[in-house]
Amino acid sequence: MGGASSNERAEELKLTAFNPRKSQLDEIEVETVVTACSNCRMVMEDGVDANEMDVTLVGLTEMLAEHLADERPAGEA
């Protein structure tokens, strides 16, 4: 699926390839997906948007950064 994301002519193929992932996400009723790969996140965003899914996508780095920011002692910036 990743190779299709860089080829505009493969838009239909990319969305068709997302269908098994959509089925899996629907089956487990996921609310948030975390991915370490930025290309995977972009492909997931396209699929989630095209299917009007109510799923939050978060990058692993983003999630870790938010967690670390919450863990700072009071007074540290």
LINMODA-V682307 format. One record per residue. RES is the residue in three letters. PSI is psi in radians with two decimals (* if undefined). NEAR is the number of other C-alpha atoms within 10 Angstrom. Layout:
# LINMODA-V682307
<<RES & PSI & NEAR> <RES & PSI & NEAR>>
This chain:
# LINMODA-V682307
<<MET & -0.57 & 14> <GLY & -0.69 & 13> <GLY & -0.54 & 10> <ALA & -0.39 & 16> <SER & -0.39 & 18> <SER & 0.03 & 13> <ASN & 1.87 & 11> <GLU & -0.54 & 10> <ARG & -0.24 & 10> <ALA & 0.33 & 14> <GLU & -0.83 & 14> <GLU & -0.73 & 11> <LEU & -0.74 & 14> <LYS & -0.77 & 21> <LEU & -0.60 & 20> <THR & -0.71 & 14> <ALA & -0.37 & 15> <PHE & -0.36 & 19> <ASN & -0.77 & 13> <PRO & -0.65 & 10> <ARG & -0.73 & 14> <LYS & -0.79 & 17> <SER & -0.75 & 11> <GLN & -0.78 & 11> <LEU & -0.70 & 16> <ASP & -0.72 & 14> <GLU & -0.70 & 9> <ILE & 0.05 & 8> <GLU & 0.88 & 11> <VAL & 2.52 & 12> <GLU & -0.59 & 12> <THR & 2.42 & 11> <VAL & 2.28 & 14> <VAL & 2.29 & 14> <THR & 2.50 & 16> <ALA & -0.22 & 13> <CYS & 2.11 & 11> <SER & -0.61 & 13> <ASN & -0.70 & 14> <CYS & -0.69 & 15> <ARG & -0.73 & 17> <MET & -0.74 & 14> <VAL & -0.74 & 20> <MET & -0.74 & 21> <GLU & -0.76 & 17> <ASP & -0.79 & 17> <GLY & -0.74 & 20> <VAL & -0.77 & 19> <ASP & -0.80 & 12> <ALA & -0.54 & 11> <ASN & 0.12 & 13> <GLU & 0.86 & 9> <MET & 2.58 & 14> <ASP & 1.26 & 13> <VAL & 2.34 & 17> <THR & 2.31 & 12> <LEU & 2.30 & 16> <VAL & 2.38 & 16> <GLY & 2.53 & 16> <LEU & -0.76 & 15> <THR & -0.75 & 14> <GLU & -0.78 & 13> <MET & -0.77 & 14> <LEU & -0.75 & 11> <ALA & -0.74 & 12> <GLU & -0.72 & 11> <HIS & -0.77 & 11> <LEU & -0.66 & 10> <ALA & -0.61 & 12> <ASP & -0.39 & 10> <GLU & -0.07 & 9> <ARG & 2.44 & 10> <PRO & 2.65 & 8> <ALA & 2.39 & 7> <GLY & -0.24 & 5> <GLU & 2.43 & 6> <ALA & * & 6>>
